[in-house]
Amino acid sequence: MVSNHPKHAAPTRVNPDSGLMLTGVVTQGLGDAQHFIPLPGYLEQFKEKLGYEPFAGTLNIELEGKSISDQERVPASKEITIEGWDDGERSYGPAYCYPSELETARGTYSDVHIIKPERTRHDANVIELIAPVNLRAEFACDDGEYVCVHVPK
């Protein structure tokens, strides 16, 4: 569902020279994260390595323009690995998290991570964000709304 709000230029409250800036629009997710995030093999690692229990879902951003290729420049030095694991019935792949900040027209939230699961059904131009809150609800983000994701150097 596309928002009735007019699209606007991506916000830029954060200094763009402070790191990588990715821009795009909020888009509907596939619903997979609500199943995978709460699994004990992942959840305990999120708490230990990220310092919070993520909301059981992601905010999906469809990157536009230069941001599609720029996402490959997310600093590997910032990578936090969530190890894959096996529950005896099936295996679950690793995911890689990167500290970030989400900026919307309604404000910024700094306790955010880009999460890149090794196994994903998303196209390469979509990134997923996790946080301890439901970002879509917290910022009243509608599909089609422009946002910025800042990744520090």
Secondary structure, DSSP 4 states (H G I P E B T S, - for coil): ---SSPP-PPP--S-GGGEEEEEEEEE---S-HHHHTTSHHHHHHHHHHHSS---SS-EEEEE-THHHHHGGGS-GGG-EEE--EE-SS-EE--EEEEEEEEEETTEEEEEEEEEEESS--S-TTEEEEE-SS-HHHHTTPPTT-EEEEEEE-
